[in-house]
């Protein structure tokens, strides 16, 4: 069983260990450089809201992490979603998304949750589709080595 709580600074080093490759870290944020460091997370958190972790209740392990950004009267964006390798496929991501959605509905009264998911992240796209996110736009992101990735912008109505 998983529970949700606010991020605390003691969680950050563990979260830094979640990305297993540069490509996986790119999915979390194109602004991050592999390997993920404490400073990178702290710098990005300056403009983020509601950093949330999912904890496995039995062990106290951090299972997943995400935050929100760019609030306006009707929408906000979900960002930096990542699940611990040892908790993938075990329900942590579902608890994370549901916890974030409930927080948004209760605290912020937002109508839509938006996110970006890279076209090469088939596991993420399948997960978000299963959880009622629908594409509304495409964006091209460039890697430092000039490779390009299409980012699918998705939305979910919260009413």
Secondary structure, DSSP 4 states (H G I P E B T S, - for coil): -EEEEE--GGGHHHHHTT--SHHHHHHH-TT--SSP-HHHHHHHHTT-EEEEEEEETTT--EEEEEEEE---SSEEEEEEEEE-GGGTTTTHHHHHHHHHHHHIIIII--SEEEEEEETT-HHHHHHHHHTT-EEEEEEEEE-TTS-EEEEEEEEEE--
